[in-house]
Amino acid sequence: LPLWERLKRRIVDGELDGLDADLAEALEQRPALEIVNDVLLDGMKTVGELFGSGQMQLPFVLQSAEVMKTAVARLEPHMERSEDGGKGRIVLATVKGDVHDIGKNLVDIILSNNGYDVVNIGIKQPVSAILEAAREHRADVIGMSGLLVKSTVVMKENLEELNARGLAGEWPVLLGGAALTRAYVEQDLAGLYDGEVRYARDAFEGLRLMDAFMA
Ligand code: B1M
């Protein structure tokens, strides 16, 4: 198989053997971020389709996710770092009940490499932990990720909780993850939150929105 097809296959098949050599070869030809966006993410998309249609079982999805994470970790040192922090601080979490973190961690990488301080508190985080981290680290923005449909409900509840505590004005909220849609965020969530809440389709839109929040 040609290199790009082979790399994608490694994600889909959850195949670690030979990954390093392929990534080294890939880095000679394209920037690290492009490899993630155009090749590896394409592989994860295929994994999602296979799993969704019952053609792939969960343990194999997990293996694919591990290969994806390994690949991103190998590529990260090769990504361009334009600024060293200080542009603003975001607390980033995957919401309660949700373990998906590949997207969240990509958002972390993109924001960190573009001048933001990211406090990444991990997966399955209840709103109390998100709030605590936002306070402790004096965050400018709260970022929540979630991939399950039920996570969209959790996000709604979290925004309601911030409102109920009178805290909405303190933090603009950035939301992302495959189960969300722009329409849901803009029509159903924005209206019920007394602060600003925005949807990011991908990590780059997340970066643009951070820039807008901090402007
Ligand atoms: Co799961 N899973 N999974 N899974 N998984 C999905 C989400 C699913 C759509 C698959 C499917 O059915 N086709 C489905 C959800 C269905 C639903 O809710 N209706 C699903 C399911 C059902 C489940 C379980 C319930 C399965 C089970 O146990 N029976 C279970 C849930 C466990 C739990 O959370 N409690 C489960 C478990 C897992 C694994 C552990 C095996 C693994 C996760 C490993 C990990 O993350 N460490 C996994 C994976 C890998 C997937 C799929 C295949 C791929 C997700 C991924 O990493 N994509 C996924 C299929 C899919 O998404 N279509 C699926 C790549 C990643 C880069 O994309 O996270 O969307 P994403 O991030 C994007 C944007 O969304 C955005 O930026 C990123 C790109 O630039 N973004 C943000 C994300 N967060 C952001 C935050 C921002 C801004 C932008 O600001 C704050």
Boltz pocket constraint, residues with backbone or C-beta under 6 A from the ligand:
constraints:
  - pocket:
      binder: B
      contacts: [[A, 41], [A, 44], [A, 45], [A, 47], [A, 48], [A, 49], [A, 51], [A, 52], [A, 53], [A, 58], [A, 61], [A, 62], [A, 65], [A, 92], [A, 93], [A, 97], [A, 98], [A, 99], [A, 100], [A, 101], [A, 102], [A, 103], [A, 104], [A, 106], [A, 107], [A, 142], [A, 143], [A, 144], [A, 145], [A, 146], [A, 147], [A, 148], [A, 149], [A, 150], [A, 174], [A, 175], [A, 176], [A, 177], [A, 178], [A, 179], [A, 200], [A, 201], [A, 202], [A, 203], [A, 204], [A, 206]]
      max_distance: 6.0
